[in-house]
Amino acid sequence: MFDHTVGSLGPISVVIPVRDESPEVLRDVLHTRPKHWEVIVVDDGSLTPSPHATIRFEQPRGYGAALKAGIQKAKHRYIATMDGDGQHTFRDIERLWDFMQYFPNNAMVIGDRRLKERQPRRWIGRKVLNTIAGLFAWRWISDLNSGARVFRRDVVMGYFPILCDQFSFTTSLTLSMLADGYEVDFLQIKVHQRKVGESRVKLWRDGWRTLRLICWLGLALRTRRLRRWWRGFRHGVILRVRGAASLRDLRCDCRVCYRSGDAQPLWE
């Protein structure tokens, strides 16, 4: 086993987004953190401010926005994320970090949750979403949106413009990195039942939103080359028809036809 304080890949930062979580539960979670690990608790607009918060939003911005803020503040190259409701433990994050250090070519390691669902519908819904996402990623996905994961900070920050600020942050991150060919692995972890309160995730509402996101993002990622070829072909036809030397000569202010070197958005 590696020395968790530093390890072969250097130190690690842990980001924990919270919103109206029990201070006692979060305190117990933080009490077990490894020495010298940087821990960033992001309070996403809790009604009662968390006494453990490193970053606090005055108004709720969303799960994804909280993670983005924590990742940006983190000092180290590798980031771990976990929930602050007592379902994840630092012991499992240590296992994910060990795995990453044994296989440093991985850009991300995801905790594959093992939890007996109270509602069979949730288990079925999760499997359906994993299967559909796997079709776009061209590989089997055992846990699409687990909140326990370790990843390279620089890689994930490159996806910030297309990552959701809400619940589906982890879904869009997993699908994007797999579609782009990054090494992503899954490691089984044990997830505990929530000690206080209930999940805010609604089966039908959030399941439908996640399905739409998977289809939209998966289609966008898998058709980029085709759309890039189509842009070049269309612009070539325009130049021939109008006899212009370049698109600049057309003096077209259309952001689709000419971008002055700006990065192309996902759908164009």
C-alpha positions as CSV (number, residue, x, y, z in Angstrom):
1,M,0.0,0.0,0.0
2,F,1.1,3.6,-0.6
3,D,1.7,6.3,1.9
4,H,-1.6,8.1,1.7
5,T,-0.1,11.4,2.8
6,V,1.9,11.8,-0.4
7,G,2.3,8.7,-2.6
8,S,4.0,8.3,-6.0
9,L,1.6,10.8,-7.7
10,G,2.1,13.5,-5.0
11,P,-0.5,14.9,-2.7
12,I,-4.3,15.0,-3.3
13,S,-7.2,17.3,-2.6
14,V,-10.6,16.2,-1.6
15,V,-13.8,18.2,-2.5
16,I,-16.9,17.6,-0.5
17,P,-20.1,19.4,-1.6
18,V,-22.7,19.8,1.1
19,R,-26.2,21.3,1.4
20,D,-28.2,21.2,4.6
21,E,-26.2,18.1,5.8
22,S,-25.9,17.2,9.4
23,P,-22.9,19.0,11.0
24,E,-22.4,16.0,13.3
25,V,-22.3,13.5,10.4
26,L,-19.9,15.7,8.4
27,R,-17.7,16.1,11.5
28,D,-17.5,12.4,11.9
29,V,-16.6,12.0,8.2
30,L,-13.8,14.7,8.5
31,H,-12.5,13.2,11.7
32,T,-11.2,10.1,9.7
33,R,-9.4,12.0,7.0
34,P,-5.8,11.1,6.3
35,K,-3.2,13.5,7.6
36,H,-1.9,16.2,5.2
37,W,-4.8,15.7,2.7
38,E,-6.3,19.0,1.6
39,V,-10.0,18.9,2.2
40,I,-12.3,21.5,0.7
41,V,-15.9,21.6,2.0
42,V,-18.2,23.6,-0.3
43,D,-21.5,24.7,1.3
44,D,-24.1,25.0,-1.5
45,G,-26.3,27.6,0.1
46,S,-27.4,25.6,3.2
47,L,-30.2,27.2,5.3
48,T,-27.9,26.8,8.3
49,P,-24.3,27.5,7.2
50,S,-22.0,24.5,7.7
51,P,-19.3,25.2,10.4
52,H,-16.9,23.1,8.4
53,A,-17.2,25.0,5.1
54,T,-14.2,26.2,3.2
55,I,-16.4,27.8,0.5
56,R,-19.9,29.0,1.0
57,F,-22.6,30.1,-1.5
58,E,-25.2,32.5,-0.3
59,Q,-27.7,30.9,-2.6
60,P,-27.9,27.3,-3.9
61,R,-26.1,27.0,-7.2
62,G,-26.2,23.2,-7.7
63,Y,-24.1,20.1,-7.0
64,G,-22.0,20.6,-10.1
65,A,-21.3,24.3,-9.4
66,A,-20.2,23.4,-5.9
67,L,-17.8,20.8,-7.2
68,K,-16.4,23.2,-9.8
69,A,-15.7,25.8,-7.1
70,G,-13.9,23.2,-5.0
71,I,-11.9,21.9,-7.9
72,Q,-10.8,25.4,-8.9
73,K,-9.7,26.2,-5.4
74,A,-7.8,22.9,-4.9
75,K,-4.0,23.1,-4.9
76,H,-3.0,19.7,-6.1
77,R,-3.0,17.9,-9.5
78,Y,-5.2,15.1,-8.3
79,I,-8.7,15.6,-6.9
80,A,-11.1,13.2,-5.1
81,T,-14.8,13.9,-4.6
82,M,-17.1,12.4,-2.0
83,D,-20.5,13.1,-0.5
84,G,-20.8,14.7,3.0
85,D,-23.9,12.7,4.1
86,G,-22.1,9.8,5.6
87,Q,-22.5,7.4,2.6
88,H,-18.9,7.7,1.6
89,T,-15.9,7.2,3.8
90,F,-12.3,8.3,3.5
91,R,-11.3,4.6,3.7
92,D,-12.9,4.1,0.3
93,I,-11.3,7.3,-1.1
94,E,-8.0,5.9,0.1
95,R,-8.7,2.7,-1.9
96,L,-9.5,4.7,-5.0
97,W,-6.3,6.8,-4.5
98,D,-4.2,3.6,-4.1
99,F,-5.7,2.2,-7.3
100,M,-4.9,5.4,-9.2
101,Q,-1.3,5.2,-8.0
102,Y,-0.9,1.6,-9.0
103,F,-2.3,2.5,-12.5
104,P,-1.1,6.1,-13.1
105,N,-2.2,6.0,-16.7
106,N,-5.8,6.4,-15.6
107,A,-7.3,9.8,-15.8
108,M,-10.1,8.9,-13.4
109,V,-11.1,6.1,-11.1
110,I,-14.8,5.8,-10.1
111,G,-16.2,4.2,-7.0
112,D,-18.6,1.5,-8.2
113,R,-21.3,1.6,-5.4
114,R,-22.5,-1.5,-3.7
115,L,-25.7,-0.6,-1.9
116,K,-28.9,-2.6,-1.6
117,E,-31.6,-0.3,-3.0
118,R,-34.7,0.2,-0.9
119,Q,-36.6,0.7,-4.1
120,P,-36.1,-1.8,-7.0
121,R,-37.2,0.9,-9.4
122,R,-34.1,2.9,-8.6
123,W,-31.8,-0.1,-9.2
124,I,-33.5,-0.7,-12.6
125,G,-33.4,2.9,-13.5
126,R,-29.7,3.1,-12.7
127,K,-28.9,0.1,-14.8
128,V,-30.9,1.5,-17.8
129,L,-29.0,4.8,-17.7
130,N,-25.7,3.0,-17.3
131,T,-26.5,0.8,-20.4
132,I,-27.6,3.7,-22.6
133,A,-24.5,5.7,-21.6
134,G,-22.3,2.7,-22.3
135,L,-23.7,2.6,-25.9
136,F,-22.4,6.1,-26.5
137,A,-19.1,5.5,-24.7
138,W,-18.6,2.1,-26.5
139,R,-17.8,0.3,-23.2
140,W,-19.6,-1.1,-20.2
141,I,-20.2,1.5,-17.5
142,S,-20.9,0.0,-14.0
143,D,-21.6,3.3,-12.2
144,L,-22.2,6.4,-14.3
145,N,-22.8,9.0,-11.6
146,S,-21.1,7.9,-8.5
147,G,-20.0,10.8,-6.4
148,A,-16.9,9.0,-5.1
149,R,-14.1,9.3,-7.6
150,V,-10.5,10.4,-8.1
151,F,-9.3,12.2,-11.2
152,R,-6.7,14.5,-12.8
153,R,-7.6,18.1,-12.1
154,D,-6.3,19.5,-15.5
155,V,-8.3,17.0,-17.5
156,V,-11.6,17.7,-15.7
157,M,-11.2,21.4,-15.8
158,G,-10.9,21.2,-19.6
159,Y,-14.5,20.0,-19.6
160,F,-15.9,22.7,-17.4
161,P,-17.8,24.5,-20.2
162,I,-20.0,21.5,-21.0
163,L,-20.3,20.0,-17.5
164,C,-23.7,20.5,-15.8
165,D,-23.9,22.7,-12.7
166,Q,-26.6,20.6,-11.2
167,F,-27.0,16.9,-10.3
168,S,-25.8,15.5,-13.6
169,F,-22.2,16.9,-13.3
170,T,-20.8,13.4,-12.7
171,T,-22.9,11.9,-15.5
172,S,-21.6,14.4,-18.1
173,L,-18.0,14.0,-16.8
174,T,-18.0,10.2,-17.0
175,L,-19.5,10.1,-20.5
176,S,-17.3,12.9,-21.9
177,M,-14.0,11.4,-20.7
178,L,-14.9,7.9,-21.9
179,A,-16.1,9.2,-25.3
180,D,-12.7,11.0,-25.7
181,G,-10.7,7.9,-25.0
182,Y,-9.4,8.6,-21.5
183,E,-8.4,5.7,-19.3
184,V,-11.3,5.4,-16.8
185,D,-11.6,2.5,-14.4
186,F,-14.2,1.4,-11.8
187,L,-13.4,0.0,-8.3
188,Q,-16.1,-1.4,-6.0
189,I,-16.8,0.5,-2.9
190,K,-19.3,0.0,-0.1
191,V,-21.8,2.7,0.4
192,H,-23.6,3.3,3.6
193,Q,-27.2,4.4,4.1
194,R,-27.7,8.0,4.8
195,K,-27.7,8.6,8.5
196,V,-29.8,11.8,8.5
197,G,-32.4,13.0,6.0
198,E,-33.3,11.8,2.5
199,S,-31.9,12.1,-0.9
200,R,-33.1,15.0,-3.0
201,V,-33.0,12.9,-6.2
202,K,-36.4,12.2,-7.6
203,L,-36.7,9.0,-9.5
204,W,-38.8,10.1,-12.5
205,R,-37.9,13.8,-12.7
206,D,-34.2,13.4,-12.4
207,G,-34.1,10.1,-14.2
208,W,-35.8,11.7,-17.3
209,R,-33.4,14.7,-17.1
210,T,-30.4,12.4,-16.9
211,L,-31.6,10.3,-19.9
212,R,-32.0,13.4,-22.0
213,L,-28.6,14.7,-21.0
214,I,-27.0,11.3,-21.9
215,C,-28.6,11.3,-25.4
216,W,-27.8,14.9,-26.1
217,L,-24.2,14.8,-24.9
218,G,-23.5,11.3,-26.3
219,L,-24.8,12.3,-29.8
220,A,-22.8,15.6,-29.6
221,L,-19.6,13.9,-28.7
222,R,-19.9,11.1,-31.2
223,T,-20.7,13.4,-34.2
224,R,-18.0,16.0,-33.7
225,R,-15.9,14.8,-36.6
226,L,-18.8,14.7,-38.9
227,R,-19.9,18.2,-38.0
228,R,-16.3,19.4,-38.3
229,W,-16.2,18.0,-41.9
230,W,-19.6,19.5,-42.7
231,R,-18.4,23.0,-41.6
232,G,-15.3,22.7,-43.8
233,F,-17.4,21.5,-46.8
234,R,-20.0,24.2,-46.3
235,H,-17.5,26.9,-46.0
236,G,-15.6,25.7,-49.1
237,V,-18.9,25.8,-51.1
238,I,-19.5,29.4,-49.9
239,L,-16.1,30.5,-51.0
240,R,-16.4,29.0,-54.4
241,V,-19.9,30.4,-55.0
242,R,-19.0,33.9,-53.9
243,G,-15.5,33.9,-55.2
244,A,-13.9,35.1,-51.9
245,A,-10.4,34.3,-51.0
246,S,-11.3,33.5,-47.4
247,L,-14.3,33.7,-45.1
248,R,-12.9,37.0,-43.7
249,D,-13.4,38.5,-47.2
250,L,-17.1,37.7,-46.9
251,R,-17.3,40.1,-44.0
252,C,-19.7,37.8,-42.3
253,D,-20.3,38.4,-38.7
254,C,-22.1,35.1,-38.3
255,R,-20.6,33.1,-35.5
256,V,-21.2,29.9,-37.3
257,C,-19.4,30.9,-40.5
258,Y,-16.5,32.8,-39.0
259,R,-15.1,32.7,-35.4
260,S,-11.8,34.5,-35.5
261,G,-10.1,31.5,-34.1
262,D,-12.5,31.0,-31.2
263,A,-13.0,27.4,-29.9
264,Q,-15.9,25.6,-31.5
265,P,-18.9,25.0,-29.2
266,L,-20.0,21.5,-28.7
267,W,-22.9,21.5,-31.1
268,E,-21.4,23.4,-34.0
